[in-house]
Amino acid sequence: MVRVEQREEQRQGVTGIALSAALGLGIGVLGGMVLREFFGNVTAAPVKNAMRLLRPSESSNGFVDPDVLERSVYEALGGDPDTESLDVVVTALGDGIVELTGTVRDAMERQLAGDVARSVIGADVVVNRILVEGSDRMARELGSEAE
């Protein structure tokens, strides 16, 4: 009689654990969907940038060689499927400052290039001077007259 009661208790315990796990999984998935809607379209670049700010600098004195930084930004742009085909020129100006120039098709491409550049360790400031075809035509004409 005692064994039958113990088995019944064990079965109820296992069933309770399984139901709790299923309920927890369901709540987690639902919570994730709600957070996804709340935060919108989160891309990897801003998350990488935030993580870069939280971790210490890779170099002991905080100095990043401009040539290495420039190469790193080019590699990041070329390694991202959204920016690999963009015609962007990267110039490391020193002290963690990176300048992006060139022309892209739309504002989203311009934004993506800036986000990817900001995600590179050592790129503390990104000056995004990428022009958008059509909407920045006037700026380009004024720039060529100033030269």
MOSUL-V704894 format. One line per field, one symbol per residue. phi: phi as a letter, one per 40 degrees, with the letter a starting at -180 (. if undefined). psi: psi as a letter, one per 30 degrees, with the letter a starting at -180 (. if undefined). A space follows every 50 residues. Layout:
phi: ???
psi: ???
This chain:
phi: .ccccccccccccccccccccccccccccccccccccccgccbcdccccc ccccccccccbgcbddcccdcccdccccccccbcbccbbbbcchfgcbbb bhbbcaccccccccccccccchccbbccbccbdgcbdcccccccccc
psi: eeeeeeeeeeeeeeeeeeeeeeeeeeeeeeeeeeeeeefbjkleeeeeee eeffllkflegfkkkeeeeeeeeeeeeffkffffgkikkkjkflhgkkkk lakleleeeeeeeeeeeffkkfiekjjjgkkkkdfgeeeeeeefff.
